[in-house]
Amino acid sequence: MAIGPLGRIIAQIIVPAIAIMAKTLPAAYAAALENARKSGTADAAGDAARRGASFLGKPRMSKDEAMMVLNLTEDEVTVEAVRRQYDRYFAANSVEKGGSFYLQSKVYRARELLDEYVKEKEKEERAGKVDEK
Ligand SMILES: *[C@@H]1O[C@H](CO)[C@@H](O)[C@H](O)[C@H]1NC(C)=O
């Protein structure tokens, strides 16, 4: 996996900034970012670069990461909960409140992914009910 010089530059800017920004994120997610920063390996830098690149449309966030970003558990993921948590964290991470565009983009991507996931789940549940008849 080649991240190239631009990826490394992005990683060098983003990785140290994470510790400062993380205060407006759910603790579990902030801790995961902090661990990546502490390990300080090329992998962590590459990972940070990939995370940084994700708002440019590159690799999709995993469902687990999306749930961490929005501080939701599997059982809590509903359209309303995703919407509520999105509003909360998107506002909490606004630049005026000491957040960043990077973190807001994470919150946005997380909502996007979980919205899709919820729709899929509901479709399956509906299909399941039809089958039971
Ligand atoms: C995450 O959710 C839990 C349970 O709803 C809540 O107690 C906690 O304060 C939330 N964390 C953040 C950072 O909002």
The ligand as a MOL file (V3000), in Angstrom:
LIG
                    3D

  0  0  0     0  0            999 V3000
M  V30 BEGIN CTAB
M  V30 COUNTS 14 14 0 0 0
M  V30 BEGIN ATOM
M  V30 1 C -21.6260 8.1040 25.1310 0
M  V30 2 O -22.8500 7.5090 25.4980 0
M  V30 3 C -22.9470 7.1880 26.8670 0
M  V30 4 C -24.2350 6.4140 27.0740 0
M  V30 5 O -25.3070 6.9760 26.3860 0
M  V30 6 C -22.8890 8.4910 27.6750 0
M  V30 7 O -22.9810 8.2070 29.0370 0
M  V30 8 C -21.5690 9.1850 27.3840 0
M  V30 9 O -21.5290 10.4240 28.0470 0
M  V30 10 C -21.4130 9.4120 25.8900 0
M  V30 11 N -20.0660 9.9440 25.6140 0
M  V30 12 C -19.8760 11.1170 25.0040 0
M  V30 13 C -18.4660 11.5250 24.7880 0
M  V30 14 O -20.7960 11.8330 24.6210 0
M  V30 END ATOM
M  V30 BEGIN BOND
M  V30 1 1 1 2
M  V30 2 1 1 10
M  V30 3 1 2 3
M  V30 4 1 3 4
M  V30 5 1 3 6
M  V30 6 1 4 5
M  V30 7 1 6 7
M  V30 8 1 6 8
M  V30 9 1 8 9
M  V30 10 1 8 10
M  V30 11 1 10 11
M  V30 12 1 11 12
M  V30 13 1 12 13
M  V30 14 2 12 14
M  V30 END BOND
M  V30 END CTAB
M  END
